[in-house]
Amino acid sequence: MIPSLLFRIGVREILRQQRAYLFYMHPWEVDPEQPRPEGTTAFSRFKHYTNLSKTEGKLKSLLQKFSECSFVPCHEHLEQERTRNSVESLQLNQPNEPE
């Protein structure tokens, strides 16, 4: 529901500050032909089905706009961060060499 431009600006800012952005989509969000159960509220139908047919195109556009980024599973990113933090910690704990 957030306009694409505003979403991309937000993601770029998060990447600038934190170097990573966690993105998740439900599989049903790219299936405009999914079954629609009866008995749901108007709000629920609006939230789940509005612009559903546009989601795949928006996802492809997002991936193109961020093509310079690496898309990795969450567990892989966390392992990379643990390794990076361990190396930085070791570097900080080394005594300074005399000049």
C-alpha positions as CSV (number, residue, x, y, z in Angstrom):
1,M,0.0,0.0,0.0
2,I,3.0,2.3,0.3
3,P,3.9,4.1,-2.9
4,S,6.9,2.4,-4.6
5,L,9.0,5.6,-4.7
6,L,8.5,6.2,-0.9
7,F,9.2,2.5,-0.2
8,R,12.5,2.6,-2.2
9,I,13.6,5.8,-0.4
10,G,13.0,4.1,2.9
11,V,14.9,1.0,1.9
12,R,17.9,3.0,0.7
13,E,18.0,4.9,4.0
14,I,17.9,1.7,6.0
15,L,20.6,0.2,3.8
16,R,22.7,3.4,4.3
17,Q,22.4,3.2,8.1
18,Q,22.3,-0.5,8.8
19,R,23.9,-2.1,5.7
20,A,21.0,-4.7,5.5
21,Y,17.3,-4.7,4.9
22,L,15.0,-7.6,5.7
23,F,12.3,-8.1,3.1
24,Y,9.6,-10.7,3.3
25,M,6.6,-11.4,1.1
26,H,3.9,-14.0,1.6
27,P,3.7,-16.4,-1.4
28,W,0.0,-15.5,-1.7
29,E,1.0,-11.9,-2.4
30,V,2.1,-12.9,-6.0
31,D,-1.0,-15.1,-6.7
32,P,-3.9,-13.0,-8.0
33,E,-5.8,-16.2,-8.8
34,Q,-5.8,-17.5,-5.2
35,P,-9.0,-18.7,-3.7
36,R,-11.0,-16.1,-1.8
37,P,-12.8,-17.5,1.2
38,E,-16.3,-16.4,2.0
39,G,-17.1,-14.6,5.2
40,T,-14.2,-12.2,5.3
41,T,-14.7,-8.5,6.2
42,A,-14.6,-5.7,3.6
43,F,-11.4,-4.4,5.3
44,S,-9.7,-7.8,5.1
45,R,-10.6,-8.2,1.4
46,F,-9.3,-4.7,0.7
47,K,-6.1,-5.3,2.6
48,H,-5.4,-8.7,1.0
49,Y,-6.7,-8.3,-2.6
50,T,-6.3,-4.6,-3.6
51,N,-3.6,-4.3,-6.4
52,L,-2.7,-8.0,-6.0
53,S,-2.4,-8.3,-9.7
54,K,0.4,-5.7,-9.6
55,T,2.5,-7.3,-6.9
56,E,4.7,-9.4,-9.2
57,G,5.5,-6.4,-11.4
58,K,6.4,-4.3,-8.3
59,L,8.6,-7.0,-7.0
60,K,10.5,-7.3,-10.3
61,S,10.9,-3.5,-10.4
62,L,12.2,-3.5,-6.8
63,L,14.8,-6.2,-7.6
64,Q,15.9,-4.2,-10.7
65,K,16.2,-0.9,-8.7
66,F,18.4,-2.7,-6.1
67,S,20.4,-4.9,-8.5
68,E,23.6,-3.7,-7.0
69,C,22.6,-5.4,-3.7
70,S,23.1,-9.0,-2.6
71,F,20.0,-10.9,-1.8
72,V,20.9,-13.6,0.8
73,P,18.9,-15.8,3.2
74,C,18.6,-14.3,6.7
75,H,20.7,-17.0,8.3
76,E,23.5,-16.3,5.8
77,H,23.4,-12.5,6.6
78,L,23.5,-13.2,10.3
79,E,26.5,-15.5,9.9
80,Q,28.3,-12.8,7.9
81,E,27.6,-10.2,10.6
82,R,28.9,-12.5,13.3
83,T,32.1,-13.1,11.4
84,R,32.5,-9.3,10.7
85,N,31.9,-8.4,14.3
86,S,34.4,-11.1,15.5
87,V,37.1,-9.7,13.2
88,E,36.4,-6.2,14.3
89,S,36.5,-7.2,18.0
90,L,39.9,-9.0,17.4
91,Q,41.3,-5.9,15.7
92,L,40.2,-3.6,18.6
93,N,41.7,-5.9,21.2
94,Q,45.2,-6.0,19.6
95,P,47.8,-3.8,21.3
96,N,49.0,-0.9,19.2
97,E,52.4,-1.3,17.7
98,P,55.0,1.4,18.7
99,E,55.7,3.9,15.9
